Each structure stands twice: as structure tokens, then as C-alpha cells.
Amino acid sequence: MDILQILLTDSFWAASLRIATPLIFGVLGALICEKSGVLNLGIEGIFAAGAMAGWMAVWLGAGLWGGLLAAALVGAFFGLIHAILTVPLGLSQHVSGLGVTLFATSVSYFIYRTALPNVTSPPRIESFQALDIAGLSDLPFIGPVLFQQTAMTWLALLMVVLVWYVLERTALGVAIKAVGDNPDSVDAQGLSVYSLRIGAVMAGSALMALGGAFLTMSAFDAFFFGMVNGRGWVCIALVIFASWRPGKALLGALLFGAFDAFQVRLQTEVGALVPGQVFLMAPYILSILALVIAARGADYPRALLTPWFKGQR
């Protein structure tokens, strides 16, 4: 197949959307946290915790949607830890986030090994299956791309609309953005800066955990070490690429998904001529270039990374 023809196949774009799905959850979660003024570098560990919690819940019999709920609750829990350390206590958001990543990852692996001490290969679960919507799945091109995805991909797309609506069309969204730009003005209105920031970090972390749950409950059907593979850090970069806007966050996730899907197919075309490591690093290099171009003039939250204490000016 000609290299350029890859871009015209429905299988390529379907794969791009699948690869982008966990990133959509993650970048939306990071966006909500940062809109409130809190950088959450715990995302990589929260991905791992969400992946393990969702898989474990389904394996124990909670069902697929019960597994998603379990993952979201675990993500919110780690988000609460990060929020308490950084919002009322005012500790370094960088240090706290990295600590949460190490803690969440280690706890996830510890629980897995404790629950299954003698298992050499992870148990399989019945994961989400691709939807087959009568009449729509058979449409040329758009059918395989959109209407043969799993329910979690559709949930991720729904979350883009929901997050945009909350941030742009509701009083809660105005308050979240205000607390990330000028917390003093929010406090002057009688609203709790602490409550808004803590709630935003918990909600954002719950979405991050759903990105991890996608890996074990939709992309794969088991949990294994290292499966997150840096996706959390990619989401942090994509928030900057998106200029903290949900629509552009979706575009950034799809762009990275397309880069990744393209390198896999490119290996089959010229893999014998170029070392495989070149293809593996290509999506990250292209994403960095896109980030550099898009980040110029980005309208970042003015109070991001800045601790706020009631009564201090």
C-alpha cells in the first residue's frame, strides 16, 4: 500500500480514534484541574490506578459499568490526596503530583500482586465490545470509524461535550475558571476557593482514571505492569496544545492517535529499511513539534501553580 493511501483508509482513522480515547479522558481531566489553578502531575499514577481498579472490579463480578464507577472513585480518591496537599496546605504542586504518581502506581501493583501472588499471566475479563449499530455501522468510511467503536469511546466523546458545556455555559464553570484566574475575586463573591479547587481536582482525577480503565476494559482485557506507558505525560502536554479548551483537547488527542496509528502502519511499509525505534519515537517527536507551534500565545490560567490562602493578598 502507498504510504499516502494509509491516510485514506477507514481502518486507519478507526484505530486513531481508539488510540486517542484514553488520551481524551486524560486531557479533559488535566484540563479541569488546571482550569481551577492546580497542576496534577499525578495523572500517570492515576491512569495506572484506574486501570487496575476497573479491571479488578470487573474480575470480582461488578460488571463493566461497575468497573468504570470503581475506577472513577479511585481516581477521585487520589485526586483528593493531591488537592488536600496543594490547595489548603499550599505544598508544591509538582512535588505532590509526582508523589501521587509514585504512590498510586505502587499501590496498584502492590494490590495486584497481593490479590494474585502466584499468577504468571493476568486473568482475562470480558471487556467492552465494539458496538454494532444497525444501519450506521455499514455506512461507507464513517461507519467503521465512528459506529464500530466501544461504548467507552462514545463516553469519551460525550465527556468532551459535557466538559465544554459545564465550563462555558454554567455558573459552576464560570466559578472554576475564575478560581484559576483570580481566586481573590471568587472569595470576594462569598464562594469557597478551597471547595471549588478540591472539587475540580477530584472530578478531573476521576476522568483521568477512566482513561486508565479504557486500557484494561476496552483496549485490552487484562491488567499488566507498564501498560500506561507514558500516556499521562502526553495528556499534560496536550492540555497546553489545546490552550485549555475542550474542543482543541479532542483535536490534540486525535492528532496524537493518528501519529501513533500511522507509525504502526508505516513499519509494515518500510520497517526493513529503518530501525523500529525510529517509528516508536515518531509520534512523540511530532507531538512536541505541534505543541511548540500551538503553545505560542496560549491563554493559560493566571493562578495556575499559585497557592492561595484565605485572608492573604
C-alpha positions as CSV (number, residue, x, y, z in Angstrom):
1,M,0.0,0.0,0.0
2,D,1.2,3.5,-0.8
3,I,2.2,5.4,2.3
4,L,-0.2,8.3,1.5
5,Q,-3.1,5.9,0.9
6,I,-2.9,4.9,4.5
7,L,-4.4,8.2,5.4
8,L,-7.5,7.5,3.3
9,T,-8.4,4.1,4.8
10,D,-11.2,3.8,7.3
11,S,-9.2,1.3,9.4
12,F,-6.5,4.0,10.0
13,W,-9.0,6.6,11.3
14,A,-10.8,4.0,13.4
15,A,-7.5,3.0,15.0
16,S,-6.6,6.7,15.5
17,L,-9.9,7.2,17.5
18,R,-9.3,4.1,19.6
19,I,-5.8,5.1,20.4
20,A,-7.0,8.7,21.2
21,T,-9.8,7.6,23.6
22,P,-7.7,7.2,26.8
23,L,-6.0,10.5,26.0
24,I,-9.3,12.2,25.6
25,F,-10.3,11.2,29.2
26,G,-6.8,12.2,30.5
27,V,-6.5,15.5,28.8
28,L,-10.1,16.5,29.9
29,G,-9.2,15.6,33.4
30,A,-6.0,17.6,33.4
31,L,-7.7,20.5,31.8
32,I,-10.3,20.7,34.6
33,C,-7.6,20.6,37.2
34,E,-5.6,23.3,35.6
35,K,-8.6,25.5,34.9
36,S,-9.0,25.6,38.6
37,G,-5.4,26.6,39.1
38,V,-4.0,23.2,40.1
39,L,-1.4,21.2,38.0
40,N,-2.0,17.5,38.5
41,L,1.2,15.5,37.7
42,G,-0.3,12.6,39.5
43,I,-2.0,11.7,36.2
44,E,0.4,8.9,35.2
45,G,-0.2,7.1,38.5
46,I,-4.0,7.8,38.4
47,F,-4.1,6.1,35.0
48,A,-2.5,3.0,36.5
49,A,-4.8,3.0,39.5
50,G,-7.9,3.4,37.3
51,A,-6.7,0.6,35.0
52,M,-6.2,-1.7,37.9
53,A,-9.3,-0.7,39.8
54,G,-11.6,-1.1,36.8
55,W,-10.1,-4.5,35.8
56,M,-10.2,-5.7,39.4
57,A,-13.8,-4.7,39.9
58,V,-14.9,-6.5,36.8
59,W,-12.9,-9.6,37.7
60,L,-14.6,-9.6,41.1
61,G,-18.0,-9.5,39.4
62,A,-19.0,-5.8,39.5
63,G,-19.8,-5.7,35.7
64,L,-18.3,-3.3,33.2
65,W,-20.2,-0.2,34.2
66,G,-19.5,-1.1,37.9
67,G,-15.8,-1.3,36.9
68,L,-16.0,2.2,35.4
69,L,-17.6,3.5,38.6
70,A,-14.9,1.9,40.7
71,A,-12.1,3.4,38.6
72,A,-13.7,6.9,38.8
73,L,-13.9,6.6,42.6
74,V,-10.3,5.5,42.9
75,G,-9.2,8.4,40.7
76,A,-11.2,10.9,42.8
77,F,-9.6,9.5,45.9
78,F,-6.1,10.1,44.6
79,G,-7.2,13.5,43.4
80,L,-8.4,14.3,46.9
81,I,-5.0,13.5,48.3
82,H,-3.3,15.8,45.8
83,A,-5.9,18.5,46.3
84,I,-5.5,18.5,50.1
85,L,-1.7,18.7,49.8
86,T,-1.8,21.5,47.3
87,V,-4.9,23.6,48.0
88,P,-5.4,24.2,51.7
89,L,-1.8,23.2,52.7
90,G,-0.2,25.0,49.7
91,L,2.5,22.5,49.1
92,S,4.4,22.3,45.8
93,Q,2.0,21.0,43.0
94,H,4.9,19.5,41.2
95,V,6.2,17.5,44.1
96,S,2.8,16.5,45.3
97,G,1.8,15.3,41.8
98,L,4.9,13.3,41.3
99,G,4.4,11.8,44.8
100,V,0.8,10.8,43.9
101,T,2.1,9.2,40.7
102,L,4.6,7.1,42.6
103,F,2.1,6.3,45.4
104,A,-0.8,5.4,43.0
105,T,1.4,3.2,40.8
106,S,3.0,1.4,43.6
107,V,-0.3,0.8,45.4
108,S,-1.8,-0.6,42.2
109,Y,1.0,-3.0,41.7
110,F,1.0,-4.0,45.3
111,I,-2.7,-4.8,45.3
112,Y,-2.4,-6.8,42.1
113,R,0.5,-8.8,43.5
114,T,-1.2,-9.3,46.8
115,A,-4.5,-10.4,45.2
116,L,-2.8,-12.7,42.7
117,P,0.6,-13.7,44.2
118,N,1.1,-16.9,42.2
119,V,-0.3,-15.8,38.8
120,T,2.2,-15.6,36.0
121,S,-0.3,-14.2,33.4
122,P,-3.1,-11.8,34.3
123,P,-6.6,-13.2,34.3
124,R,-8.8,-12.1,31.4
125,I,-12.1,-10.3,31.7
126,E,-15.0,-9.8,29.4
127,S,-14.2,-6.3,28.1
128,F,-16.3,-3.7,26.3
129,Q,-17.0,-4.9,22.7
130,A,-17.3,-2.8,19.6
131,L,-20.9,-1.6,19.1
132,D,-22.7,-2.7,16.0
133,I,-25.4,-0.1,15.3
134,A,-27.8,-1.4,12.6
135,G,-27.7,0.7,9.5
136,L,-24.9,3.0,10.8
137,S,-22.1,0.5,11.2
138,D,-22.3,-0.4,7.5
139,L,-22.0,3.2,6.2
140,P,-19.0,3.8,4.0
141,F,-16.0,5.1,5.8
142,I,-17.8,6.8,8.7
143,G,-19.4,3.5,9.8
144,P,-16.2,1.7,10.7
145,V,-14.6,4.9,12.1
146,L,-17.4,6.0,14.4
147,F,-20.1,3.3,14.7
148,Q,-17.9,0.3,15.3
149,Q,-16.2,1.7,18.4
150,T,-16.8,0.6,22.0
151,A,-19.1,2.3,24.5
152,M,-16.1,3.9,26.2
153,T,-15.1,5.8,23.1
154,W,-18.6,7.2,22.8
155,L,-18.4,8.1,26.5
156,A,-15.2,10.0,25.9
157,L,-16.7,12.0,23.1
158,L,-19.7,12.7,25.3
159,M,-17.4,13.9,28.1
160,V,-15.9,16.5,25.6
161,V,-19.3,18.0,25.1
162,L,-20.2,17.8,28.8
163,V,-17.0,19.5,29.9
164,W,-17.3,22.2,27.3
165,Y,-20.9,22.8,28.4
166,V,-20.1,23.0,32.1
167,L,-17.1,25.3,31.6
168,E,-18.7,27.6,29.1
169,R,-22.4,27.6,29.8
170,T,-22.9,27.1,33.6
171,A,-22.3,29.2,36.7
172,L,-20.1,26.3,38.0
173,G,-17.9,26.5,35.0
174,V,-17.5,30.3,35.4
175,A,-16.6,29.8,39.0
176,I,-14.0,27.1,38.2
177,K,-12.4,29.3,35.5
178,A,-12.4,32.3,37.9
179,V,-10.8,30.4,40.7
180,G,-8.0,29.5,38.3
181,D,-7.5,33.1,37.1
182,N,-8.3,35.3,40.1
183,P,-9.2,33.4,43.3
184,D,-9.4,36.7,45.3
185,S,-12.4,37.7,43.2
186,V,-14.1,34.4,43.8
187,D,-13.5,34.7,47.6
188,A,-14.9,38.3,47.4
189,Q,-18.1,36.8,46.0
190,G,-18.5,34.6,49.0
191,L,-17.6,31.4,47.2
192,S,-15.1,28.9,48.7
193,V,-11.9,28.8,46.7
194,Y,-10.8,25.6,48.5
195,S,-14.0,23.8,47.8
196,L,-14.0,24.7,44.1
197,R,-10.4,23.7,43.6
198,I,-10.7,20.5,45.5
199,G,-13.9,19.5,43.7
200,A,-12.3,20.3,40.3
201,V,-9.2,18.2,41.1
202,M,-11.3,15.3,42.2
203,A,-13.6,15.5,39.1
204,G,-10.6,15.8,36.8
205,S,-8.8,12.9,38.5
206,A,-11.9,10.7,38.1
207,L,-11.8,11.4,34.4
208,M,-8.1,10.5,34.3
209,A,-8.8,7.2,35.9
210,L,-11.4,6.4,33.3
211,G,-8.6,6.8,30.7
212,G,-6.7,4.1,32.6
213,A,-9.8,1.9,32.8
214,F,-10.1,2.1,29.0
215,L,-6.8,0.3,28.7
216,T,-8.0,-2.8,30.7
217,M,-11.7,-2.7,29.9
218,S,-11.8,-1.8,26.2
219,A,-8.3,-1.8,24.6
220,F,-7.2,-4.9,26.4
221,D,-8.9,-7.4,28.7
222,A,-6.3,-7.6,31.5
223,F,-4.0,-5.5,33.7
224,F,-0.3,-5.7,33.4
225,F,2.7,-3.6,34.6
226,G,3.8,-0.7,32.4
227,M,0.6,-0.6,30.3
228,V,0.1,3.1,30.8
229,N,3.4,3.7,29.0
230,G,3.6,7.5,29.5
231,R,0.1,8.4,28.3
232,G,-0.4,10.6,31.4
233,W,2.6,12.8,30.5
234,V,1.3,13.1,26.9
235,C,-2.0,14.4,28.3
236,I,-0.2,17.1,30.3
237,A,1.4,18.3,27.1
238,L,-1.9,18.1,25.1
239,V,-3.5,20.5,27.6
240,I,-1.0,23.1,26.6
241,F,-1.5,22.2,22.9
242,A,-5.3,22.7,23.4
243,S,-4.9,26.1,25.1
244,W,-7.1,24.7,27.9
245,R,-10.1,24.3,25.5
246,P,-12.1,21.0,25.4
247,G,-12.6,21.1,21.6
248,K,-8.9,21.6,20.9
249,A,-8.2,18.9,23.6
250,L,-10.1,16.4,21.4
251,L,-8.2,17.6,18.4
252,G,-4.9,17.1,20.1
253,A,-5.8,13.6,21.3
254,L,-6.9,12.6,17.8
255,L,-3.7,14.1,16.3
256,F,-1.5,12.0,18.6
257,G,-3.7,9.0,18.0
258,A,-3.2,9.5,14.2
259,F,0.5,9.8,14.6
260,D,0.7,6.6,16.6
261,A,-1.6,4.7,14.2
262,F,0.4,6.0,11.3
263,Q,3.8,4.8,12.7
264,V,2.4,1.3,13.2
265,R,1.3,1.0,9.6
266,L,4.5,2.7,8.4
267,Q,6.6,0.0,10.0
268,T,4.9,-2.6,7.7
269,E,5.8,-0.5,4.6
270,V,9.4,0.4,5.3
271,G,10.2,-1.4,8.5
272,A,13.1,-3.4,6.9
273,L,14.9,-0.2,6.0
274,V,14.5,1.9,9.2
275,P,15.1,0.8,12.8
276,G,11.9,0.2,14.7
277,Q,12.8,2.6,17.5
278,V,12.5,5.5,14.9
279,F,8.9,4.6,14.4
280,L,8.1,4.3,18.1
281,M,9.5,7.8,18.9
282,A,7.9,9.5,15.8
283,P,4.5,10.2,17.4
284,Y,6.2,11.9,20.4
285,I,8.5,14.0,18.2
286,L,5.6,15.1,16.0
287,S,3.6,15.9,19.1
288,I,6.4,18.0,20.5
289,L,6.6,20.0,17.3
290,A,2.8,20.5,17.3
291,L,3.0,21.6,20.9
292,V,5.7,24.1,20.2
293,I,3.7,25.6,17.4
294,A,0.4,25.7,19.2
295,A,1.6,26.8,22.6
296,R,2.7,30.3,21.5
297,G,0.3,32.8,22.9
298,A,-1.7,30.2,24.8
299,D,-4.1,31.8,27.3
300,Y,-3.2,29.8,30.4
301,P,-5.0,30.2,33.8
302,R,-3.3,33.1,35.6
303,A,-3.3,31.5,39.0
304,L,-2.0,28.1,37.8
305,L,0.6,26.7,40.3
306,T,0.0,29.7,42.7
307,P,-1.1,28.7,46.2
308,W,-3.9,30.7,47.7
309,F,-4.6,31.2,51.4
310,K,-7.7,32.9,52.7
311,G,-7.1,36.4,54.1
312,Q,-3.8,36.9,52.3
313,R,-3.3,39.3,49.5
